[in-house]
Amino acid sequence: MPYQDRPHVPAPPLPDLVNDVVTRFDAYARTRAMRDSLLPTARTTPRHEQQAFDDLQAAVTRLRNSLG
C-alpha cells in the first residue's frame, strides 16, 4: 500500500517514546546478561538476544523519526 494512502496516525508523545527506548534497552541488557548465566535454564538464545536488539533499534528509530 503506498504511503500516501495511509491515514495519518499521530505519533505518541515524546515521553512515551523515550520510556519505550529505556524499557527496551533494559530488556536488551537483561537478555545480554542472561547469555552468560551460570544456570543453563536461565540462559538466552542468540535468536532471543537478536529480537531484543531489533526491538530496541525499532524504538530508537521511532524516537528519532518523531524528533525529525
N, C-alpha and C positions, 0 to 999 in steps of 0.2 A: 504494500500500500504506500503510495507516495506520501512524503512528509506533509505536503500541503493539504491533504485530505483528512489529516488527523485533527480532531478537535483540540483546542488549546487547553492544556492541563496546567494549572498554576503550580509553580514549584513550591515545595514545602518551605516553611520558614527557616531562615538561616540557623537558628539554634537547634532545630531538629536535624538538619543536615550535619552539623558539627557533632551532635550527640551520636548520630549514626556512625560517623567515622571513628569516633572514640570507642564506641561499643564494638565495632568490627575489628579495630586494632587490638583491643583486649582479647577478643575471641581468637584472633590470629596468634597473638603472643602465647596464649594458653595452649593452643594447638602445637606451636613450635616447642614449647616446654615439655609437652607430653611425648614428643618424638623420642626424647632421650630418657624416658621414665625407666626406673628400675623394675617396675611391675609390668609384666607383659600385657596384662589386661587393660592397663591404663595407657598403653602406647597408642599413638595415632598412625594412620596410614598416610603415605605420600599423597594419595588422592584427597583425603580429608584436609590435609595441610594446604594443598593447592586450591581447594574450594574456599577455604577460609581466606586465602590470599586474594583470590578472584573477587570475593565479596567485599574485601577491604578496598581493592582497586576500584571497583564499581562505585563504592560510596565516596571515595576521593574524587572520582570523575564527576559525580553528581554535584558535589560541593563546588568544584572548580567551575563547572558549567553555570551554576547559579550566580557565581561572582562575576562572570564574564559577560 
